[in-house]
Each structure stands twice: as structure tokens, then as C-alpha cells.
């Protein structure tokens, strides 16, 4: 799953929840725009 790849990057480099959520949101937007 693509979101899992983004999540792994987010949790590896920054443990703060708001950065994590922002990264997931950005990842979802990128995936949505590509489809």
C-alpha cells in the first residue's frame, strides 16, 4: 500500500503526531491527484 510507504517515512524521521498527520494528508493528496 502506498500510504504505508509514506507512513514509514514519516514515523522514521519525525515522531511528532502533527508532522505525521500532515505527511499522511499530503501523501493522500498526491495519490488522489495521480489517479
Helices and strands as residue ranges (DSSP letters): H 2-13, H 17-34
